[in-house]
Amino acid sequence: MARSQAFKFALTSYLFAAVLTGPAVAVARDASDPRAEAGSTTIPVAALPRQGRETYELIRQGGPFPYEKDGSVFGNRERMLPAAKRGYWREYTVATPGSRDRGARRIVCGGPPRLPDACYYTADHYASFRKIVE
């Protein structure tokens, strides 16, 4: 019984900490970028990986995009980006060197295609997002 109580206490403590820290837990830095600050919720365009900067530039130019799914609607099912009508958010692949598929890196933008209202970068397939700032 003591083991069960210890587990419940640990789980309760974890959940309590998650509630207190809120969205900050979900927004993580890209550990591969030494210029990124720990816990930062934004990332400058210049701090994106080279492939991310290239994808961001293609978004601003309106394409052409190398992946068939680039520009497809992002559903925001994780609810980590600001709420918006379906179709507002679109996702774009950020190539991952050595990956056999599209990899985990994406840029998700909302608003008009060439002049989006906001773009977010994720290096971990939607587990965290950082707003791209110029």
Backbone torsions as a table, in degrees:
resi	resn	phi	psi	omega
1	MET	NA	-35.3	-179.8
2	ALA	-62.2	-38.6	179.0
3	ARG	-62.9	-42.0	179.3
4	SER	-63.8	-41.7	179.0
5	GLN	-66.6	-39.5	178.2
6	ALA	-62.8	-41.2	178.8
7	PHE	-63.2	-45.8	179.7
8	LYS	-61.3	-40.9	179.0
9	PHE	-63.5	-44.9	-179.7
10	ALA	-63.4	-43.7	179.7
11	LEU	-64.2	-44.5	178.9
12	THR	-61.7	-42.2	179.0
13	SER	-62.2	-43.3	179.4
14	TYR	-62.2	-48.1	-178.6
15	LEU	-64.0	-40.0	178.0
16	PHE	-61.0	-44.3	179.0
17	ALA	-63.6	-39.0	179.6
18	ALA	-64.6	-39.1	178.6
19	VAL	-66.8	-42.0	-178.9
20	LEU	-65.6	-38.9	-177.0
21	THR	-83.7	-20.4	175.0
22	GLY	55.7	-142.8	-174.3
23	PRO	-60.4	-19.8	-178.8
24	ALA	-59.3	-27.8	177.8
25	VAL	-66.6	-35.8	-175.7
26	ALA	-80.5	-17.5	-178.0
27	VAL	-103.8	106.2	-176.2
28	ALA	-115.7	159.6	177.7
29	ARG	-83.1	158.7	173.9
30	ASP	-83.5	103.7	-173.5
31	ALA	-61.7	-19.3	-178.9
32	SER	-78.6	-7.6	-177.7
33	ASP	-108.3	108.0	-177.8
34	PRO	-66.2	-18.1	179.9
35	ARG	-83.4	-13.5	-178.8
36	ALA	-77.6	134.6	-179.7
37	GLU	-84.8	143.0	177.8
38	ALA	-59.1	131.2	177.0
39	GLY	76.7	2.9	-178.4
40	SER	-68.0	139.8	178.3
41	THR	-99.4	1.5	177.5
42	THR	-127.5	162.7	174.8
43	ILE	-144.4	126.8	176.5
44	PRO	-67.5	148.5	177.7
45	VAL	-51.9	-42.2	-178.2
46	ALA	-63.6	-21.4	-179.2
47	ALA	-90.3	-7.2	175.9
48	LEU	-66.2	152.6	172.6
49	PRO	-60.8	158.1	-177.9
50	ARG	-49.0	-44.8	-178.6
51	GLN	-64.9	-32.4	177.3
52	GLY	-68.8	-41.3	176.6
53	ARG	-62.7	-39.8	178.8
54	GLU	-64.7	-43.3	179.1
55	THR	-64.3	-43.2	179.7
56	TYR	-60.1	-41.3	178.4
57	GLU	-65.4	-40.5	176.8
58	LEU	-62.2	-38.7	178.1
59	ILE	-60.8	-45.8	-178.9
60	ARG	-65.7	-27.5	179.3
61	GLN	-88.4	-12.3	-177.5
62	GLY	83.6	18.6	178.0
63	GLY	102.6	-167.7	2.6
64	PRO	-75.0	150.9	-177.3
65	PHE	-104.1	144.0	-175.5
66	PRO	-76.9	-17.8	-176.9
67	TYR	-113.7	138.7	-176.8
68	GLU	-57.6	-36.6	-176.9
69	LYS	-81.8	-6.8	179.0
70	ASP	-62.3	132.5	-178.1
71	GLY	90.4	-0.7	179.9
72	SER	-76.6	157.8	-177.2
73	VAL	-65.0	132.2	174.3
74	PHE	-100.9	121.8	-173.2
75	GLY	-76.2	-14.4	-179.0
76	ASN	54.7	37.3	179.8
77	ARG	-62.6	-26.8	179.3
78	GLU	-73.4	-16.2	-179.4
79	ARG	56.5	37.4	179.0
80	MET	-96.8	-15.5	176.1
81	LEU	-101.2	161.5	178.6
82	PRO	-55.6	142.8	-179.8
83	ALA	-63.4	140.6	179.0
84	ALA	-158.1	163.8	177.6
85	LYS	-63.2	150.7	177.1
86	ARG	-56.5	134.3	-179.5
87	GLY	99.9	-13.3	179.7
88	TYR	-68.7	-44.9	-178.0
89	TRP	-89.8	136.0	176.2
90	ARG	-129.9	145.8	-177.1
91	GLU	-112.4	149.8	-178.7
92	TYR	-137.3	139.5	-178.9
93	THR	-78.1	135.8	169.3
94	VAL	-106.5	111.8	-175.0
95	ALA	-54.4	142.7	177.3
96	THR	-115.8	111.3	-179.6
97	PRO	-55.1	133.8	178.5
98	GLY	85.6	-8.1	-179.4
99	SER	-81.7	139.4	179.2
100	ARG	-82.8	-14.7	178.5
101	ASP	-125.8	-158.2	-178.1
102	ARG	-70.7	-11.8	179.8
103	GLY	73.9	-168.2	-174.3
104	ALA	-104.7	-8.3	-173.6
105	ARG	-88.9	135.2	179.6
106	ARG	-144.3	158.7	164.9
107	ILE	-118.2	131.0	179.0
108	VAL	-118.0	124.2	-178.0
109	CYS	-121.1	148.7	177.1
110	GLY	-122.3	142.8	178.2
111	GLY	106.3	-160.8	-178.3
112	PRO	-59.6	140.5	-174.5
113	PRO	-52.9	-49.9	-175.3
114	ARG	-86.8	-22.9	179.4
115	LEU	-128.3	68.1	-176.0
116	PRO	-63.8	152.5	176.6
117	ASP	-68.3	-37.3	-178.5
118	ALA	-159.7	147.0	175.0
119	CYS	-130.4	145.2	-179.9
120	TYR	-127.6	145.6	178.9
121	TYR	-109.9	136.3	172.6
122	THR	-130.2	130.8	177.6
123	ALA	-101.5	-2.5	-173.5
124	ASP	-130.5	38.8	175.4
125	HIS	51.2	57.8	171.3
126	TYR	76.8	9.2	176.4
127	ALA	-76.6	-25.6	176.9
128	SER	-151.0	155.2	179.2
129	PHE	-136.0	147.5	172.8
130	ARG	-130.0	130.8	179.5
131	LYS	-69.9	131.5	178.9
132	ILE	-81.7	127.8	178.5
133	VAL	-121.0	145.4	-179.2
134	GLU	-94.5	NA	NA
